[in-house]
Amino acid sequence: MKNNNWKNTIRIARTKAISMALVSLAALLGSCEDPLTAIAIENVRLASLPEYTLEMELPPNGSANPTGIQKVKDGEPLAISAAANLGFTFMGWDQTGGTGTATFDDYLSPSTTVRVTGGDVSILSIIDDTNFTITVNAGTGGSVSQSSLAVIKNTASSSVTATPGAEYIFVGWTVTAGLTSGITFNPSASTASITVTANAGDATIRANFALKTYLLTMSNGVSGYTNPYTSATVTSGVLQRIIAYPSGTYIFDGWVKTAGTGTVTFTNAVAQDTYVTLTGGPATIRANYRKATVTLTQVGNLAFPDQSTYPDSGQDIYRLGTDIYIYGKRSATDSVIRQVSVSSIAAPSSSSYRYITGTPAGMIGTGTYLIAGSSSNIFRMAISGFGSSSVLTIPSTPLPARDLSLNYENPQYIWAALTANTIQEVDLSGTTLWTGYTIIQDSVYNFTKIQATGGGLLAIREDSGSHNLASYDVDATTSATVTAPNDSYLLHNGADMDPGNAGKPILDVDREFAIVPVYDPAIDNYKLSFFEVTDYSSASYQGSVTIPGTVNYLAADDYYLYVAATASSVATIYAVDMFSKSAATVVQTHTISGFEKVDLVGVTYAGANTYVYCLVDTATGKPTFKVFRVDLN
């Protein structure tokens, strides 16, 4: 192989010589004022620029000029042009390849200039058809009159119509594919029948539909309410949740359509909480309610053995959770508190008790303490660890009690009826029970039973067999002596000296009403009188209901009153519907065979069930604790 180094050396020397000559010529020409000088300088400048190739690609539907591969200097303009064939249109210029960059003065003009920098490039004039195809789709819930439209650029197409199906409405046209910026709907995209113009190319449009909506009106009576409460706007065929809430002593009794052109379909028309669909138009539905039927079914039994640690009769009762405390007489001179567990409803049990000195008068509970009043004194004991060795806290000066009641607004204090004509506040907070605040006294009447109402006190007053209900607006934490009630109400017919009777008042669950058992000689029967006590300065009479026999004890839940009564030596529990206090009604009479008296009655809850528990007695003095389940049908 020949040595070519000498050729390279000559080539390099020749290049240097040419460059120096060009420089010298430029300098020489620059000193002249000849017109050729500028041309010469420009040629020198161009000669010094890098040179690239520009490939002009042939458009498929037209022509371009220049054609083929062109030599261009870096950044220097090159005039280019393109022409579209018949039926086509020029759309713009585009760089299709190369390592350099092509810059167009106006890429949308068919005649323009291009500059190439940084390397070789390829360019193409974009020429497209002026006849476009618009694909027409229908969304869910409707149809379109044509599936495609042939459109000439910037010329309105033939008409296309969107038609909604049953239970749908048309909501508008949208472009879903193609050159979206070049599509126009005439007269507007919200019109069902339109023409289409396009200026940029093929596209796809869609007619959109939506389900209809209707007004669902809810019918409510005095026996309950619903959710939604009055009405709801619902989507056709879409599930709408509806819930019925019966009031008080009413039971839900099914859903029905009552008006409207729409078709209503309930998922479960007998379910209180269900779903409904509405199609075809608006409609009104109603939740039906009916009065509940109350049934008592015995589910638990505990017979007290004939021994001294059990009460031989019941005086008062208190429930805390699943523990029930029964206070009753043990002998002629003292008492006992017996704890009964109903953690097993079917098998009540008892193991704990505490003796109390004196005959029983009344018992209350605070959640922390039991407070028992007797003919001997007032006794406080902790509920925690309750048993035969429970420590009893007593006042330093004995306070024989006739009745007790808890101050609900401030459970640190209780009211105690101490003598025939004195009611005293007792403070539970100290290490010993202490008195010294409000005293209520009466010079005419004797106090027999009391019931605190939160901001006041109710007292049964008796004078020669005539009883009335007195209301006191008092504050147990204030040191004062009150000698007259704010208001009073005669409890039974007749005048003074009438040999009636009145038992202990109780409050309903909301503490808005007091219920007083009254023996009225005018009717020779017991009645339960209802008083509104939300105004603590008075007790407003609402109405009454007659109870056959002798009323021994009362217990209330939200809307029912359970009455322990004795009629003709038969133990009976009465259930009273007290939803309307002015028209309370006995809705269940449940006799307990084999027993002659119900001493006590109470209410408790376990899960979804309501239970009534009671202490029943026989002639032989062997009480039995029974539990009944309340069924509302």
Sequence and secondary structure as in RCSB ss.txt:
>XXXX:A:sequence
MKNNNWKNTIRIARTKAISMALVSLAALLGSCEDPLTAIAIENVRLASLPEYTLEMELPPNGSANPTGIQKVKDG
EPLAISAAANLGFTFMGWDQTGGTGTATFDDYLSPSTTVRVTGGDVSILSIIDDTNFTITVNAGTGGSVSQSSLA
VIKNTASSSVTATPGAEYIFVGWTVTAGLTSGITFNPSASTASITVTANAGDATIRANFALKTYLLTMSNGVSGY
TNPYTSATVTSGVLQRIIAYPSGTYIFDGWVKTAGTGTVTFTNAVAQDTYVTLTGGPATIRANYRKATVTLTQVG
NLAFPDQSTYPDSGQDIYRLGTDIYIYGKRSATDSVIRQVSVSSIAAPSSSSYRYITGTPAGMIGTGTYLIAGSS
SNIFRMAISGFGSSSVLTIPSTPLPARDLSLNYENPQYIWAALTANTIQEVDLSGTTLWTGYTIIQDSVYNFTKI
QATGGGLLAIREDSGSHNLASYDVDATTSATVTAPNDSYLLHNGADMDPGNAGKPILDVDREFAIVPVYDPAIDN
YKLSFFEVTDYSSASYQGSVTIPGTVNYLAADDYYLYVAATASSVATIYAVDMFSKSAATVVQTHTISGFEKVDL
VGVTYAGANTYVYCLVDTATGKPTFKVFRVDLN
>XXXX:A:secstr
    HHHHHHHHHHHHHHHHHHHHHHHHHHT   THHHHHHHHHHHHHS EEEEEE   TTEEEES EEEEEETT
 EEEEEEEE TTEEEEEEEEEEESSEEEES TTSSEEEEEEESS EEEEEEEEESEEEEEEEE TTEEES SEEE
EETTS    EEEEE TTEEEEEEEEEEE GGGEEEES TT SEEEEEESSS EEEEEEEEE EEEEEEE  TTEE
EESSSEEEEETT  EEEEEEE TTEEEEEEEEEEESSEEEES TT SEEEEEEESS EEEEEEEEE  EEEEEEE
EEE  SSTTS SS  EEEEETTEEEEEEE SSSEEEEEEEE SSTTS B   EEEEES EEEEEE SSEEEEEES
S EEEEESTT STT   B  SS    SEEEE SS TTEEEEEEETTEEEEEE SSSS EEEEEEEE SS EEEEE
EE SSSEEEEEEETTEEEEEEE   TTS  EE S SEEEE SSS TT   EE   EE TTSSEEEEEEEETTTTE
EEEEEEE SSTT  EEEEEEEESSEEEEEEE SSEEEEEEEETTEEEEEEEE SSGGG EEEEEEEETT SEEEE
EEEEEETTEEEEEEEEE TT   EEEEEEEEE 
